[in-house]
Amino acid sequence: MAVHTLYRKMMRVLVGAVQFGRHRFWSVTRPDVEGAHAIALTPAGRVILVKLSYAHGWHLPGGGRKSGESAEQNAVRELREEIGMTAHDAPSLALEVDEQLDNRRDHAWVFIIRNVVYRPNRWSIEIERVIEVDSADLPADISRRARRWIDSVSL
């Protein structure tokens, strides 16, 4: 087994353990979480999805909002970090949702961002893969949340 493959597997276990601990902590403290996600569309109109190292299935790029950051800035930052976005059109707010997730309240803003040009990062602890798919042909193992958000907007 290549050293890189072994290292990647070890990092996946470590990140998974950290996420597991965070979820257990949240089940006790029940903090509110705010974050933004993006339905990122390539110039050809294909949806960009990410596979996270600590969760099963495909997800929309996104994550927690930093202090002093707007939801729009949050979505753009996450796309730069997670998929290596280099160019895009102006974000357009598509959804604002409140959900109970892992015993905590999750307030999420979902933006549609068109004409996304990106260069996937060579290596990331959090992101295992990045794919482009047609919105009418989403992968079978896409997260229910991502499918619900994509299905609820007009692309």
Buried (B, 14 or more C-beta within 10 A) or exposed (E): EEEEEEEBEEBBEEBBEEBEEEBEEBEEEEEEBBBBBBBBBBEEEBBBBBBBBBBEBBBBBBBEBEEEBEBBBBBBBBBBBBBBBEEBEEBEEBBEBEEEEEEBEBBBBBBBBBBBEBEBBEEBEBBBEBEBBEBEEBBEEBBEBBBEBBEEEEB
